[in-house]
Amino acid sequence: MELLNRNIICPYCGEDIEILVDNSISESDYYEDCSVCCRPIRVQVNVDHEGACLLMILRDDE
């Protein structure tokens, strides 16, 4: 398992926050609460065969 620190923008409050992403799994879809406003952020992670990590950050209602 390899965890990466990634900075994202919260889709609710607009603050820059840091999350940990596990890039050892090719696809994952989970929720993480914003450390500033505590609202649920949907995080979709896709890792390609070369190890590049693509994040999709969504609101809970999207």
Z-matrix of the N, CA and C atoms (Angstrom, degrees):
N
C 1 1.443
C 2 1.527 1 109.02
N 3 1.315 2 114.78 1 133.43
C 4 1.457 3 119.44 2 177.05
C 5 1.522 4 108.33 3 -125.25
N 6 1.314 5 115.83 4 119.73
C 7 1.462 6 121.13 5 178.86
C 8 1.523 7 109.42 6 -100.25
N 9 1.314 8 114.93 7 133.03
C 10 1.455 9 121.49 8 179.38
C 11 1.524 10 109.86 9 -115.74
N 12 1.319 11 117.20 10 138.55
C 13 1.465 12 121.53 11 171.76
C 14 1.515 13 107.93 12 -82.37
N 15 1.319 14 116.15 13 128.08
C 16 1.468 15 121.23 14 177.61
C 17 1.516 16 109.14 15 -130.10
N 18 1.312 17 116.36 16 137.91
C 19 1.460 18 121.40 17 173.53
C 20 1.515 19 108.24 18 -93.68
N 21 1.334 20 115.18 19 132.16
C 22 1.459 21 121.34 20 177.66
C 23 1.525 22 108.79 21 -131.57
N 24 1.308 23 115.97 22 165.90
C 25 1.461 24 121.92 23 174.48
C 26 1.525 25 107.33 24 -103.30
N 27 1.322 26 117.01 25 125.98
C 28 1.456 27 120.79 26 178.44
C 29 1.532 28 108.77 27 -63.81
N 30 1.346 29 117.80 28 128.49
C 31 1.467 30 120.12 29 -179.00
C 32 1.530 31 113.16 30 -72.65
N 33 1.319 32 118.24 31 -6.42
C 34 1.465 33 122.21 32 178.53
C 35 1.530 34 111.96 33 -98.61
N 36 1.350 35 115.70 34 -59.32
C 37 1.468 36 119.38 35 -173.11
C 38 1.520 37 113.42 36 -98.41
N 39 1.351 38 117.78 37 -12.00
C 40 1.453 39 120.93 38 177.40
C 41 1.522 40 115.15 39 79.84
N 42 1.326 41 117.06 40 6.27
C 43 1.465 42 120.31 41 179.63
C 44 1.521 43 111.00 42 -79.43
N 45 1.317 44 115.59 43 148.67
C 46 1.463 45 123.24 44 175.50
C 47 1.528 46 106.98 45 -82.55
N 48 1.346 47 117.56 46 117.88
C 49 1.459 48 121.63 47 -179.69
C 50 1.522 49 109.51 48 -126.95
N 51 1.320 50 115.56 49 162.34
C 52 1.459 51 121.04 50 179.47
C 53 1.521 52 109.46 51 -109.71
N 54 1.339 53 116.19 52 135.05
C 55 1.456 54 121.65 53 175.18
C 56 1.523 55 109.16 54 -127.04
N 57 1.322 56 115.75 55 160.66
C 58 1.458 57 121.72 56 174.48
C 59 1.518 58 108.49 57 -100.48
N 60 1.329 59 116.62 58 133.30
C 61 1.459 60 122.35 59 -178.72
C 62 1.523 61 108.27 60 -122.13
N 63 1.340 62 116.17 61 129.53
C 64 1.465 63 121.88 62 176.58
C 65 1.525 64 107.52 63 -90.14
N 66 1.327 65 117.00 64 109.44
C 67 1.460 66 119.43 65 -178.04
C 68 1.529 67 113.06 66 -96.41
N 69 1.332 68 117.19 67 13.86
C 70 1.461 69 119.75 68 176.07
C 71 1.531 70 111.84 69 -85.06
N 72 1.334 71 117.16 70 -9.33
C 73 1.463 72 123.03 71 178.25
C 74 1.524 73 107.46 72 -107.89
N 75 1.327 74 117.51 73 129.86
C 76 1.467 75 120.26 74 -173.97
C 77 1.528 76 113.26 75 -66.21
N 78 1.337 77 118.15 76 -33.28
C 79 1.465 78 121.35 77 177.78
C 80 1.516 79 109.50 78 -141.83
N 81 1.325 80 116.24 79 135.01
C 82 1.461 81 120.25 80 173.16
C 83 1.519 82 108.93 81 -148.62
N 84 1.317 83 115.33 82 155.07
C 85 1.453 84 123.25 83 -177.48
C 86 1.522 85 106.09 84 -144.43
N 87 1.323 86 117.26 85 113.84
C 88 1.462 87 120.15 86 -175.77
C 89 1.519 88 110.19 87 -150.22
N 90 1.324 89 115.87 88 171.80
C 91 1.459 90 122.25 89 178.21
C 92 1.515 91 109.88 90 -112.24
N 93 1.304 92 114.89 91 142.12
C 94 1.462 93 121.70 92 175.73
C 95 1.520 94 107.26 93 -138.29
N 96 1.322 95 116.81 94 133.57
C 97 1.455 96 120.32 95 -179.96
C 98 1.518 97 110.81 96 -77.05
N 99 1.324 98 116.19 97 140.60
C 100 1.461 99 121.43 98 175.65
C 101 1.526 100 108.57 99 -64.25
N 102 1.318 101 116.86 100 134.32
C 103 1.466 102 121.16 101 -179.51
C 104 1.524 103 112.22 102 -74.30
N 105 1.344 104 117.77 103 -9.87
C 106 1.464 105 121.39 104 179.38
C 107 1.529 106 111.01 105 -100.56
N 108 1.343 107 117.22 106 -56.06
C 109 1.477 108 120.33 107 -174.77
C 110 1.530 109 113.53 108 -103.26
N 111 1.332 110 117.82 109 -5.12
C 112 1.474 111 124.94 110 176.32
C 113 1.531 112 114.70 111 66.47
N 114 1.313 113 118.68 112 13.77
C 115 1.462 114 120.32 113 178.07
C 116 1.532 115 109.89 114 -83.75
N 117 1.355 116 116.96 115 153.20
C 118 1.466 117 120.45 116 -176.01
C 119 1.533 118 112.49 117 -78.73
N 120 1.318 119 115.26 118 122.33
C 121 1.465 120 122.38 119 178.60
C 122 1.520 121 107.59 120 -104.08
N 123 1.330 122 116.60 121 128.81
C 124 1.459 123 120.70 122 175.81
C 125 1.521 124 108.27 123 -86.91
N 126 1.323 125 116.01 124 124.59
C 127 1.461 126 122.55 125 -178.27
C 128 1.528 127 108.12 126 -114.91
N 129 1.320 128 116.37 127 119.71
C 130 1.459 129 121.75 128 174.77
C 131 1.528 130 107.10 129 -111.08
N 132 1.330 131 115.92 130 128.02
C 133 1.459 132 121.95 131 -177.35
C 134 1.522 133 109.10 132 -120.28
N 135 1.320 134 116.05 133 130.24
C 136 1.469 135 122.43 134 173.31
C 137 1.524 136 107.80 135 -128.08
N 138 1.332 137 115.60 136 127.11
C 139 1.457 138 121.72 137 179.11
C 140 1.528 139 107.22 138 -115.17
N 141 1.338 140 116.27 139 123.81
C 142 1.466 141 118.96 140 -179.71
C 143 1.530 142 110.99 141 -81.69
N 144 1.326 143 116.98 142 177.22
C 145 1.467 144 122.13 143 -176.12
C 146 1.530 145 113.47 144 -65.41
N 147 1.332 146 117.34 145 -17.50
C 148 1.464 147 121.12 146 177.05
C 149 1.524 148 112.81 147 -93.09
N 150 1.342 149 116.33 148 -2.60
C 151 1.462 150 120.50 149 177.88
C 152 1.511 151 114.87 150 94.62
N 153 1.344 152 117.69 151 1.85
C 154 1.467 153 120.09 152 178.08
C 155 1.530 154 108.82 153 -71.27
N 156 1.311 155 116.07 154 134.94
C 157 1.452 156 122.55 155 -174.76
C 158 1.531 157 109.83 156 -107.67
N 159 1.335 158 116.67 157 123.06
C 160 1.454 159 122.74 158 178.30
C 161 1.521 160 108.84 159 -110.71
N 162 1.336 161 116.73 160 123.44
C 163 1.460 162 121.76 161 -179.95
C 164 1.525 163 109.84 162 -106.67
N 165 1.323 164 115.20 163 139.53
C 166 1.456 165 121.75 164 171.71
C 167 1.526 166 105.77 165 -120.71
N 168 1.325 167 116.76 166 120.51
C 169 1.453 168 122.20 167 -176.60
C 170 1.527 169 107.41 168 -110.29
N 171 1.341 170 116.30 169 122.09
C 172 1.450 171 121.16 170 -174.47
C 173 1.530 172 111.42 171 -131.76
N 174 1.328 173 114.94 172 157.00
C 175 1.459 174 120.47 173 170.99
C 176 1.524 175 107.99 174 -74.66
N 177 1.305 176 116.61 175 161.18
C 178 1.453 177 121.54 176 179.33
C 179 1.532 178 111.93 177 -62.02
N 180 1.331 179 118.28 178 -29.45
C 181 1.463 180 122.07 179 -176.09
C 182 1.524 181 113.16 180 -93.48
N 183 1.324 182 118.99 181 8.17
C 184 1.473 183 122.45 182 179.53
C 185 1.517 184 110.75 183 -95.69
